[in-house]
């Protein structure tokens, strides 16, 4: 079947199997060119199929020489409907990593569930004995709790509605958008989905089962960003969940101190992933950020960020801020970068976005996420989906 992109708003409903493999291959090539460092050898990545989780899996495999188990929630192909990009990415990663001599097994299902945790524990026992690193990179719209109820996360403000500019991804028009206020229940639900509860559950279940090695490391990812995005991110409903995630890292460092476990929050850079495209205002910020960071020679995507995290920030004495967080947003938050974005922000409109922002790079990364837009892939060819 010939697979074409079908974009609806901020999502593409098709994915190209060969293109996804190309995307995985390019990320692997990037890490392979860097010298390997001493690091974890048996790694569990939860949320391993796209974005930061996939890049983490690639970075530890090729940067540390680690064997990995991945967990993700992706859709298989059915009839004429392609699988999701994460499904094809995982298939491609497993194939290439296995050919290269690494153990790479992936589970497709609900990472929040008790059953998935049990399956993973069995797999660790059979293949690794213990893991020495657990990366928690899940970004989910909803979570089914142990009692069967499902709660959904929202991307809203807290306190007052917030009006600012955004980009309409369907038309590339700059428009005003008002982000509504989250109710108490919505905030609570967002914390349940995107906060630290499930991360803690994973670590507790794994340590109780005896499958976490002494002095292991666990990581989860967060974002802070500049003032212009604070009402929708840092101070919004998602930010409340990220506060909970941070507090969970502090709690884990106390509760699992006897095992020598170290829990870190890595504050990453804003970039195009399936999750960030859904946040109002953020895509406009990202397109300006891309332009300004490229001009400064500091542009990074997922794999460049994860390379710095696993191969530069983590080895040896872990480099953290005063709150113990790893700051991969250090380039993004440089005053000269943020001052320049603030200057552009007030003037950008539909006519000037092409010049002031990097819409092309935004869309190019967006299409790449679904395996489209690679110049060495023949998209007119039939592919097995
Ligand atoms: P993403 O959408 O690319 O990846 C999400 C992953 O979670 C996928 O592998 C998906 O399959 C998996 N997943 C979703 N629901 C699941 C479930 N129920 N069970 C198992 N797996 C499930 O997202 P991302 O942007 O890479 O986000 C990963 C983390 O990084 C999040 O914590 C996010 O907040 C954080 N982060 C993102 C950015 C950004 O700009 N994208 C910046 C900083 C931090």
Boltz pocket constraint, residues with backbone or C-beta under 6 A from the ligand:
constraints:
  - pocket:
      binder: B
      contacts: [[A, 46], [A, 47], [A, 48], [A, 49], [A, 50], [A, 51], [A, 52], [A, 53], [A, 71], [A, 72], [A, 73], [A, 74], [A, 86], [A, 109], [A, 110], [A, 111], [A, 112], [A, 136], [A, 137], [A, 138], [A, 139], [A, 140], [A, 141], [A, 142], [A, 220], [A, 221], [A, 222], [A, 223], [A, 266], [A, 267], [A, 268], [A, 269], [A, 270], [A, 271], [A, 272], [A, 273], [A, 274], [A, 275], [A, 276]]
      max_distance: 6.0
